[in-house]
């Protein structure tokens, strides 16, 4: 069961906000609180408030414990752009775009967290994805590759005379 909270039309550009949002994805809620409190970025404060709101939604609406939640996704979309103009030299005007962000934070209980593969060696090369010969050669060891290269002989060019 996913718990969401949305913040719309935040007057910080999405590019600056995404830096913070990407940082907290995958963290537990408590870790995210610690990180967001000390970050020197301007977007950290609204995202902290949004995460707190999502936790309140989880506790009140779904009776979930705060310690059992992690941030499964934080999506930052672009909102409407406010267009302003600044006077410039020789009677010209320069456009100023004040961008806004829409942020969505999704919290998930730890029981629903997908199991990640622990190491590359856990991957089974005989699976369907690795059936093609191109991909199978990628997983050969360095000595096997050298032996295969040694077997290949260069083609001799024929003289046309």
C-alpha positions in Angstrom: 0.0 0.0 0.0 1.6 3.3 -1.2 1.0 6.6 0.6 1.3 9.7 -1.5 1.6 13.4 -0.8 1.7 16.2 -3.4 3.0 19.7 -3.4 1.9 21.8 -6.4 3.3 25.0 -7.9 6.3 25.3 -5.7 8.2 28.5 -6.8 11.5 26.7 -7.2 12.7 25.4 -10.6 12.3 21.7 -11.2 16.0 21.3 -12.0 17.0 22.6 -8.6 14.3 20.6 -6.8 15.2 17.3 -8.5 18.7 17.4 -6.9 17.1 17.0 -3.5 14.3 14.6 -4.6 16.8 12.1 -6.2 18.9 12.2 -3.0 16.2 10.9 -0.7 14.7 8.2 -2.8 15.3 4.8 -1.2 16.0 6.2 2.2 13.9 5.5 5.3 11.8 8.3 6.5 14.0 9.0 9.5 17.2 9.1 7.3 15.4 11.5 5.0 14.5 13.8 7.9 18.1 13.9 9.0 19.4 14.6 5.5 16.9 17.2 4.7 17.4 19.2 7.9 21.1 19.8 7.2 21.1 20.3 3.4 22.0 23.8 2.5 19.7 23.8 -0.6 16.6 26.1 -0.7 14.4 23.2 -1.9 15.2 21.0 1.1 12.7 22.8 3.4 9.6 22.3 1.2 10.5 18.7 0.5 10.9 18.1 4.2 7.5 19.5 4.9 6.1 17.3 2.1 7.7 14.1 3.5 6.2 15.0 6.9 2.8 15.4 5.3 3.1 12.0 3.7 4.1 10.4 7.0 1.1 12.1 8.6 -1.1 10.7 5.8 0.3 7.2 6.5 -0.2 7.3 10.2 -3.7 8.9 10.1 -5.3 7.3 7.1 -3.6 3.8 7.0 -2.4 3.3 10.6 1.2 2.7 9.5 4.2 3.3 11.7 6.7 6.0 10.8 9.7 3.7 11.5 8.4 1.1 9.0 8.3 3.5 5.9 10.7 4.3 3.2 10.6 6.8 0.3 9.9 4.6 -2.8 9.8 7.5 -5.2 10.0 11.3 -5.4 8.8 12.7 -8.7 9.4 16.4 -9.7 7.4 17.6 -12.6 7.4 21.1 -14.2 4.5 23.3 -13.2 3.3 26.5 -15.0 5.9 29.0 -15.8 5.4 32.7 -14.8 6.6 35.0 -17.5 8.1 38.4 -16.6 10.0 41.0 -18.6 13.0 43.0 -17.6 13.9 46.2 -19.4 17.2 46.2 -21.2 19.4 48.6 -23.1 18.1 50.5 -26.2 14.4 49.9 -25.4 14.6 46.1 -25.5 13.0 43.7 -23.0 14.4 40.4 -21.9 12.1 37.6 -20.9 12.4 36.1 -17.5 10.9 32.6 -16.9 10.0 31.9 -13.3 9.6 28.2 -13.2 7.4 26.2 -10.8 7.5 22.5 -9.7 5.0 19.9 -8.8 6.4 17.3 -6.4 5.0 13.9 -5.6 6.4 11.8 -2.7 5.4 8.1 -2.4 6.0 6.2 0.9 5.9 2.4 1.0 6.1 0.0 4.0 9.2 -2.1 4.2 7.2 -5.3 3.8 6.5 -4.3 0.2 10.1 -3.3 -0.7 11.2 -5.3 -3.8 14.2 -7.6 -3.2 17.2 -6.3 -5.0 19.9 -8.5 -6.5 22.8 -8.5 -4.1 25.7 -9.0 -6.5 26.4 -9.4 -10.2 27.5 -13.0 -9.6 23.9 -13.8 -8.6 22.8 -13.3 -12.2 22.1 -16.5 -14.1 23.8 -16.3 -17.5 21.6 -19.1 -18.9 18.4 -17.1 -18.5 16.4 -16.0 -21.5 17.9 -12.5 -21.5 21.4 -13.9 -22.0 20.5 -16.4 -24.7 21.9 -14.4 -27.6 25.5 -15.1 -28.6 26.4 -11.4 -28.4 25.6 -11.2 -24.7 27.0 -14.6 -23.9 30.5 -13.5 -25.0 30.3 -10.6 -22.6 30.3 -13.0 -19.6 33.3 -15.1 -20.6 36.3 -14.7 -18.5 39.5 -12.9 -19.6 41.5 -16.0 -20.3 38.7 -17.5 -22.5 38.5 -14.3 -24.5 42.3 -14.4 -25.1 42.0 -18.0 -26.3 39.2 -17.2 -28.7 41.2 -14.2 -30.1 44.3 -16.4 -30.5 42.3 -19.0 -32.6 41.3 -16.3 -35.1 43.8 -15.9 -37.8 44.1 -12.8 -40.0 43.0 -13.3 -43.6 45.7 -13.0 -46.1 45.3 -10.6 -49.0 45.7 -12.0 -52.5 48.1 -10.4 -54.9 46.4 -9.1 -58.0 49.6 -9.4 -60.1 
